[in-house]
């Protein structure tokens, strides 16, 4: 049911933005950004529930908490970078949006280094000398 509300809000906002854009493009951009933030914030509780479930599963599977924390941070970086890039692209700044996406990818790569290191170390230990 929630998706119907999100899509409805998105469609109504799109219509309003198209109507307002001709007269007041700044207000149209602000309206689109505001509704985007409202939709994003409405999903925060759902994301919190998913994180709770994943942490519970990791605890039962005896997965190192550092790995789970890193994976969740990587997912957060990906979503935030994508949202920021979309808002920037909506404002007509495609080049800045590309830089936001690049920054997100670099930060994800930096965050993944400890996990990749452990995987490589584990493989080296398994292989015969």
Secondary structure by P-SEA (a helix, b strand, c coil): caaaaaaaaaaaaaaaaaaaccccaaaaaaaaaaaaaaaaaaaaaaaaaaaaaaaaaaaaacccaaaaaaaaaaaaaaaaaaaaaaaaaaaccaaaaaaaaaaaaaaaaaaaaaaaaaaaaaaaaaccc
